[in-house]
Amino acid sequence: MIEFHNVSKRYAGAAPALVDVSLAISSGELAFLAGPSGAGKSTLLKMIAAIERPSSGTVLLNGQDVGAIKQRGLPYLRRKLGLILQEQRLLMDRNVLANVMLPLMVAGAAPAEADRRARAALARVGLPDRAGSMPVSLSGGEQQRVAIARAIVHRPQVILADEPTANLDRDSADLVLGLLQDFNRAGVTCVISTHDEHFLQHASRVIYLSHGRASEGWQRRPVAEDAA
C-alpha cells in the first residue's frame, strides 16, 4: 500500500528531516510512528499525502509515485486518504454537520448524499446528537472525534493521524485510539504518529524515527530519561 524507497527530505539551513528512509506498510496494516519531537514523524506522514515532496528517493501509494503527481492530480490522491492532524482545524463559523460534510461537498457530492454520509460518520464516532452544535461548544475529545468523522466521511483507503491524542485526557485518548483501531479492523490502513507510551506498549508494529532515520521496533525510555 505505502512504500518509501531511500527517501530523504532536506530544508535549507536546517538538519535533514528524513534521511534515506526505506519502509513498506501493507494494505490493512496498523502502524505506529514513534520518536521524539522533530524526529521526522510529521514529515513522513506529509510525504504520503504529497503535502511535502522528497528531496530524493521515491514514495509510492498503491504503486503510484506520489512525488511525481502534478498539482491538478492532488485532489484525486487525497480522496484516498483521511488526514487527522494535531490541531483539528475545524471551521468555527459552521456547525459540526457542515464541517463533516465539507470534503464531500468539495468533491461534488449532492447535498442530500453529503448530509446522509456525514450523519453516518458522526454516528460512527459516537456523536450523532452533536450535528447541529458549533465546534466551540465541544470538548477537546469531541472536537477530535469530529475531525475523525470528517477524515473518514469519504471512505478513505488510508488514515494518516499525526499525534491525534496529543492534547487529550486519558479517557478521550483511549476513545480516539479505539475508533482508529475499529476503522483498521474494517480494512482501512492506518498510520499513526504518537508519543503515547501507553499505546506503543501494545502496538503490533512500531516504526521508530530518530534524527530523520527510521528503524523497526521501540523500547521504553529509561526512567532517568523520563525524569530528565
Order of alpha helices (4+ residues) and beta strands (2+ residues): beta-beta-beta-alpha-beta-beta-alpha-beta-alpha-alpha-alpha-beta-alpha-beta-alpha-beta-beta-alpha
